[in-house]
Amino acid sequence: MMNRENDVILAALKLSRAMRRCPPDRREFAFPPAAGRLLECVAANSNVSSRELCEMLDVRPSSLSEMLARAESEGWVTRTVDEDDRRIQRVTLSEKGREIVTRMREAREADYARKTACFTEEEKAAFCSLCNRLS
């Protein structure tokens, strides 16, 4: 019989369950996580085409169209027609969108710091190394 204290898979599953029970605090942001992913993606890929966004976010064009319409109506992004190919729409973050992305990143960093405060930097590196080996 295996010693349950040293059962790596059981420990990983237990950690996974605990992480799901303690998701990031999204009360600060009055929009769904998919909208946050959209904003993060546009922030990382300035002047991105809607076709590229579909691939990056792995969503259907109709779903992206709805997401972009809402983001544009909220003033988070702007859509412009490509000067070289008028069939292509380019998406960029507005100033309001950049502020939201900055706040989301700060909230994520604070959440990360809170959840990993029990580790030293060396322990974080060792933990990541072991998880990478296991995966």
C-alpha positions as CSV (number, residue, x, y, z in Angstrom):
1,M,0.0,0.0,0.0
2,M,1.3,3.4,-1.0
3,N,2.0,6.0,1.7
4,R,-0.7,8.7,1.1
5,E,1.5,11.4,2.6
6,N,3.9,11.1,-0.3
7,D,1.3,10.5,-3.1
8,V,2.3,13.2,-5.6
9,I,-0.8,12.8,-7.8
10,L,-3.1,13.1,-4.8
11,A,-1.3,16.2,-3.6
12,A,-1.6,17.8,-7.1
13,L,-5.3,17.0,-7.3
14,K,-5.8,18.4,-3.8
15,L,-4.0,21.6,-4.8
16,S,-6.0,21.9,-8.0
17,R,-9.3,21.6,-6.1
18,A,-8.1,24.2,-3.6
19,M,-7.1,26.6,-6.4
20,R,-10.5,26.2,-8.1
21,R,-12.2,27.0,-4.8
22,C,-10.2,30.2,-4.4
23,P,-10.5,32.0,-7.8
24,P,-9.3,35.5,-8.3
25,D,-11.5,38.2,-6.9
26,R,-13.4,39.5,-10.0
27,R,-15.8,41.8,-8.1
28,E,-13.7,44.8,-9.1
29,F,-14.4,44.2,-12.8
30,A,-18.0,44.3,-13.9
31,F,-17.5,42.2,-17.0
32,P,-17.1,38.4,-17.7
33,P,-13.6,36.8,-17.8
34,A,-13.8,36.5,-21.6
35,A,-13.9,40.3,-21.9
36,G,-10.8,40.4,-19.7
37,R,-9.0,37.9,-22.0
38,L,-10.0,40.0,-25.0
39,L,-8.5,43.1,-23.5
40,E,-5.3,41.3,-22.5
41,C,-5.0,39.9,-26.0
42,V,-5.5,43.3,-27.6
43,A,-3.0,44.9,-25.2
44,A,-0.4,42.3,-26.1
45,N,-1.0,42.6,-29.8
46,S,-1.6,46.2,-30.7
47,N,-3.5,46.9,-33.9
48,V,-4.5,43.2,-34.2
49,S,-6.9,42.0,-36.9
50,S,-10.2,40.5,-35.9
51,R,-9.3,37.3,-37.7
52,E,-6.1,37.0,-35.6
53,L,-8.1,37.7,-32.4
54,C,-10.4,34.8,-33.3
55,E,-7.4,32.5,-33.5
56,M,-5.7,33.8,-30.4
57,L,-8.9,33.5,-28.3
58,D,-10.2,30.4,-30.0
59,V,-13.6,31.8,-30.5
60,R,-16.0,31.9,-33.5
61,P,-16.1,35.1,-35.5
62,S,-19.7,35.7,-34.5
63,S,-18.7,35.4,-30.8
64,L,-15.8,37.8,-31.3
65,S,-18.1,40.2,-33.1
66,E,-20.4,40.4,-30.0
67,M,-17.4,40.7,-27.7
68,L,-15.9,43.5,-29.7
69,A,-19.3,45.3,-30.0
70,R,-19.6,45.4,-26.3
71,A,-16.0,46.4,-25.7
72,E,-16.3,49.2,-28.2
73,S,-19.6,50.4,-26.7
74,E,-18.0,50.5,-23.3
75,G,-15.1,52.5,-24.8
76,W,-12.4,49.9,-24.1
77,V,-11.4,49.3,-27.8
78,T,-11.6,51.0,-31.1
79,R,-12.1,49.2,-34.4
80,T,-10.7,50.7,-37.7
81,V,-10.7,49.4,-41.2
82,D,-7.2,48.5,-42.5
83,E,-6.0,51.0,-45.0
84,D,-4.4,48.4,-47.3
85,D,-7.2,45.8,-47.2
86,R,-10.6,47.3,-46.4
87,R,-12.0,43.8,-45.6
88,I,-9.8,43.7,-42.4
89,Q,-10.8,45.3,-39.2
90,R,-7.9,46.4,-36.8
91,V,-8.5,46.5,-33.1
92,T,-6.6,48.7,-30.6
93,L,-7.1,49.5,-26.9
94,S,-8.5,52.9,-26.0
95,E,-7.0,54.8,-23.0
96,K,-9.9,53.5,-20.9
97,G,-9.0,49.9,-22.0
98,R,-5.4,50.4,-21.1
99,E,-6.4,51.6,-17.6
100,I,-8.6,48.4,-17.2
101,V,-5.8,46.2,-18.3
102,T,-3.4,47.9,-15.9
103,R,-5.8,47.4,-13.0
104,M,-6.4,43.7,-14.0
105,R,-2.7,43.1,-14.0
106,E,-2.2,44.8,-10.7
107,A,-5.1,42.7,-9.2
108,R,-3.6,39.5,-10.6
109,E,-0.2,40.3,-9.2
110,A,-1.7,41.0,-5.8
111,D,-3.6,37.8,-6.0
112,Y,-0.5,35.9,-6.9
113,A,1.5,37.5,-4.1
114,R,-1.3,36.6,-1.6
115,K,-1.5,33.0,-2.7
116,T,2.3,32.4,-2.8
117,A,3.3,34.4,0.3
118,C,4.0,31.1,2.1
119,F,6.9,30.4,-0.3
120,T,10.4,31.8,-0.5
121,E,11.7,32.6,-3.9
122,E,13.8,29.4,-3.8
123,E,10.7,27.3,-2.9
124,K,8.7,28.9,-5.7
125,A,11.5,27.9,-8.2
126,A,11.7,24.4,-6.8
127,F,7.9,24.0,-6.9
128,C,7.7,25.2,-10.5
129,S,10.5,22.9,-11.5
130,L,8.8,19.9,-9.8
131,C,5.5,20.7,-11.4
132,N,7.1,21.0,-14.8
133,R,8.8,17.7,-14.4
134,L,5.5,16.0,-13.3
135,S,3.6,17.5,-16.3
